[in-house]
Each structure stands twice: as structure tokens, then as C-alpha cells.
Amino acid sequence: MISRTFVKKTKKMILELYKSLVRPHLEYAVQAWSPHLRKDVNLIERVQRRATRMILPLRHLPYEQRLAILRLTTLETRRLRGDLIEVFKMVKGFVDIDYTQYFTLANSSLRGHSLKLFKPRFKLECGRFFFANRIVDEWNMLPEEVVSCTSVNCFKNKIDHYLRTCRGFI
């Protein structure tokens, strides 16, 4: 629709249209329905690839370079970031949800941070890819200075920095 409606497609205009019209649909309630099959992840990512190709000067560049120039990140990384933010809000009590219904704090504090989560085992795939199970490994890998934030904005800034520098995302 964006491609057909607008004749002049500047970088700023396409980016604003994509962020305001398309990306909210791709990220709506992703904590509940986050795809785990590679084919589904690629299908969703293809929408962002197509949107970045609409910018004519960047059309010939590889996808990763287009993302770097536009200061965007992959949708998979955005889903991971959103999941980590939700876990932080639940564990720290910023939302009215009892986190003990979803997570169990690990007893051992030998390695890592003080808010490590226990990961239960599941035989069925629906349990393995459930929000409370799929995010535990990522949460437990976070350093203490990220997890020990006192506000959501502080956590968002530190998780962005962590994903950018330590994990090589963005």
C-alpha cells in the first residue's frame, strides 16, 4: 500500500510510515504468539526487508547494511528485547502480575546475577516455546548491572547497550 500510494519515497518518509503503520502490526502481542520456526521468523522479517528496499538509494545494499544505515534492528531482536523488558517488569513488580505463576527463582547464586530463573523441562513443544520458558536462558545470561536496574527506562537503556555491544545485535 505504501509503495502504491506514495510517488516520492524519501528515506525519512518511508521510515516514518513503516514505523507507524506496519511495525505495530508485526509486533502486536508478540510475547503471546512469538514465532519459533525459522520459516515463520523469515516470513515476518521479509516484511521489513521489503520496506527497507523501498528506499531507492539503499535498494542495492544487503539487508544488514540497510538496517545499520536506517538505525533499525531485526524484528527478532526487537521481540527478544520486548520479552526481556516484560520479564523485568514482572520480576521487579512494575506490572500487576504475580511472576511466581510463570517463573521460579533459582536457588543457586553461584554464578550470574541474583535474579536467575529456573527453567523447567517440557515434553511438548507448546510448553517449550511458551513465553515463560523460552526467555529464561536469555534472562539468565544478562549481567548483574542490567538486571539490577531500578526503573524500566534504565533497564531499556542498559539492555539496548548490552544487545548492541556484547551480543552484536543492532
C-alpha positions in Angstrom: 0.0 0.0 0.0 2.8 2.4 0.9 4.6 1.7 -2.4 1.5 2.3 -4.5 0.2 5.3 -2.6 3.4 7.5 -2.5 5.3 8.5 -5.6 8.3 10.2 -3.9 9.8 7.8 -1.4 12.4 9.6 0.7 14.3 7.8 3.4 12.6 9.7 6.2 9.1 9.3 4.9 9.4 5.5 4.3 10.9 5.0 7.7 8.2 7.0 9.4 5.4 5.2 7.5 6.9 1.8 8.2 7.4 2.6 12.0 3.8 4.0 12.4 1.8 1.8 10.0 3.5 -1.6 9.5 5.7 -2.4 12.5 2.9 -2.1 15.1 1.0 -4.9 13.3 4.1 -7.1 13.3 4.8 -6.5 17.0 1.3 -6.7 18.4 1.3 -9.1 21.4 4.5 -10.8 20.4 5.0 -12.1 23.9 2.0 -14.3 23.4 2.5 -15.5 19.8 6.2 -15.1 19.1 7.2 -17.5 16.2 9.8 -20.1 16.9 10.0 -21.9 13.5 12.7 -20.4 11.2 10.3 -20.3 8.3 7.9 -18.1 10.3 10.6 -15.8 11.6 11.9 -15.3 8.0 8.3 -14.7 6.7 7.8 -11.9 9.2 11.3 -10.5 8.7 10.6 -10.4 4.9 8.1 -7.6 5.5 10.9 -5.4 7.0 13.3 -6.4 4.2 10.7 -5.3 1.6 10.1 -2.0 3.4 13.8 -1.1 3.6 14.1 -2.0 -0.1 11.6 0.7 -1.0 14.2 3.4 -0.2 15.8 3.7 -3.7 19.4 4.7 -2.6 19.6 1.7 -0.3 17.9 -0.8 -2.5 21.2 -2.4 -3.8 22.7 -2.8 -0.3 22.5 -6.0 1.7 19.8 -6.2 4.4 22.1 -5.8 7.4 23.7 -2.7 5.9 20.3 -1.2 5.2 19.4 -1.8 8.8 22.6 -0.2 10.1 22.1 2.9 7.9 18.5 3.3 9.0 19.4 2.6 12.6 16.9 -0.3 12.8 17.3 -3.7 14.2 15.9 -7.1 13.1 12.4 -7.9 14.3 13.7 -11.0 16.0 16.0 -8.8 18.2 13.1 -6.5 18.9 11.0 -9.5 20.0 13.8 -10.6 22.3 14.1 -7.1 23.8 10.4 -6.9 24.4 10.4 -10.3 26.1 13.3 -9.2 28.4 11.5 -6.0 29.3 8.3 -7.9 30.2 10.3 -10.3 32.4 12.0 -7.3 34.1 8.6 -5.6 34.8 7.2 -8.8 36.1 10.1 -9.7 38.4 10.6 -6.2 39.7 6.8 -5.6 40.3 6.2 -2.9 37.8 3.1 -4.7 36.5 0.2 -6.2 38.4 1.1 -9.8 37.6 2.4 -12.3 40.1 5.6 -13.5 38.4 5.6 -16.7 40.5 2.8 -18.0 38.3 5.2 -18.1 35.4 8.7 -18.2 36.9 10.6 -19.8 39.7 13.7 -18.0 41.1 16.7 -20.4 41.1 18.1 -21.3 44.5 21.7 -21.3 43.4 23.6 -17.9 43.4 27.0 -19.3 42.5 27.2 -17.7 39.0 25.5 -14.9 37.3 23.1 -12.4 38.8 20.9 -12.6 41.8 17.6 -12.9 39.9 18.3 -16.1 37.9 15.3 -18.1 36.9 14.8 -21.8 37.0 13.9 -23.5 33.6 11.5 -26.4 33.9 11.6 -29.2 31.3 8.7 -29.8 28.9 8.0 -32.8 26.7 5.6 -31.0 24.4 6.6 -28.2 22.0 3.8 -25.9 23.2 5.4 -25.8 26.6 9.0 -25.4 25.3 8.1 -22.3 23.3 5.8 -20.7 25.9 6.9 -17.2 26.9 7.9 -18.2 30.5 10.2 -21.0 29.2 11.7 -19.5 26.0 13.0 -16.4 27.7 14.7 -18.0 30.8 18.1 -18.7 29.1 18.3 -15.2 27.7 17.4 -13.6 31.0 19.9 -15.7 32.9 22.7 -14.6 30.5 22.2 -11.0 31.4 24.9 -9.3 33.6 24.1 -8.1 37.1 24.3 -4.4 36.2 21.5 -4.8 33.7 19.2 -6.9 35.9 19.8 -4.7 39.0 18.2 -1.5 37.4 15.7 0.3 39.5 13.5 1.7 36.7 12.1 0.4 33.4 13.8 3.2 31.4 17.2 2.4 33.0 16.7 -1.3 32.1 15.7 -0.4 28.5 18.9 1.7 28.1 21.1 -1.0 29.6 19.6 -3.8 27.6 20.0 -1.8 24.4 23.6 -1.2 25.2 24.1 -4.9 26.1 22.5 -6.2 22.9 24.5 -3.7 20.8 27.9 -4.3 22.3 28.0 -7.7 24.0 25.7 -9.7 21.7 26.5 -7.9 18.5 22.8 -7.2 17.6 21.5 -3.9 16.1 
